[in-house]
Structures are given as C-alpha cells and as structure tokens.
Amino acid sequence: MSIWEGILIFWIVGVILALWKIWRPSYKVILAIDENNILVTRPITSTFVVAIIFTIFLPFMVIPLLIPERLEEFVLGFIKGAERFKNNGI
C-alpha cells in the first residue's frame, strides 16, 4: 500500500466518522426542533452537501472528532447555524 492509499483511506474514514458523530446527532436534533427546516425536508441532498463540506474541511474537524467537549460545542454551533435555513418551497 502506498502512502497515497493510506491518506485516502484515512480521509474517507474521517469523513464517515464526522458524518456519524456530527451530522447524525445534529440531524436528529434539527428534526425534533423544526420539521420545516430544509435540511430535514431534503435529507439526501443535505447529507450529500454536508459530506462534501466535511470532505473539504476534514483537517480542521479532527479536534472536534477527538475531544468530546469540543464535539458538543461544534454540534451545538452546527445546529444553531442550521436553524437559519428554512424551506421556502423551492
């Protein structure tokens, strides 16, 4: 296995871990708070977009993934930011 294959595997696993530890709990809370949020009404599209964002910013998300206190702060901030997006019927 080359170094690039190792980096690629790390990156893919990191994105999956971020989706599981950040996106999944955030999605559940957003669903409970506001059923009309665009992230809830279009779950496949929103998951795809979040996965792309997590893929790009994975190096900056290592600390929230490794430290539980930072993870909780990150998820709360993510939920606050997601509350601004309402489904306007487009």
N, C-alpha and C positions, 0 to 999 in steps of 0.2 A: 504494500500500500504506500502510495506516495504521500508527500506532505500535503498536497492539494486535496487529495481524497480525505485525509484526516480533517482538514479545515472545513471541507464541505459537509462532512458528517457532523462535526461539532455545530456548524451553523444550522443545519436542518433540525437537529435535536434541540438546539437552543430555541428556535422558533416554535417548535411543537410544545416545549416546556413553557414558554411565555404564553402561548395560547391557552394552555391548560391552567396555569397558575394566575394569569392576569385577566385574560379575556373571558373565560368561562364564569368565574365568580362575578365579574363586572356585569356580564350579560344577564345573569340571574337577578342581580340587584336592580338593574335598569328595567328589567321585565316587571319586577314587583312594584317599582316606583311609578313607571309611566309606560302603559301599553301602547301609546301612540307615538313613542319615540321611533325615529326612522331606523335606528339600529335594531329594534325589536321587530318592526313590521317587515323588514327585509333582512332576515338573518344570514342568508347565504352570501349576499353581496357584502354585508357589513363584515362578516367573518373573513371573506377574501381580502377586503381592503385592510382590515386590521392585520392580517397575516403579512401582507406586503409591507405595511409600516413596520411591523416587528422585524421583518427580514432586513430592512434597511437600517434600523436603529438598534439592532441586537447588541453591539458592543456597549452601548450606553445603558442597556437594560440588565446587564449582568448583576449589578449591585442590588437592584430590587429583587432579582430572582434568588440571590444567595442570602440576603438578610431579611428575615420575616418582618421586622418593624418597617423597613423601607418598602417592602412589598405592600403592606397595608396602606401606607401613605400614598404609594403610587396608584393603587386600586381606587382609593377614595378620590384622588385627583382625576383619575380617568373617568370615574362616574360623574363627578361634578362637570367635567368638560363635555361629557356625552349628554348631559341633561339639556344642554343648549340646543341640540339638534332635534327639531320637531318634524314630523311628517307633514309636509304641506300639500300632499296629494299628487306630487309629480311622479 
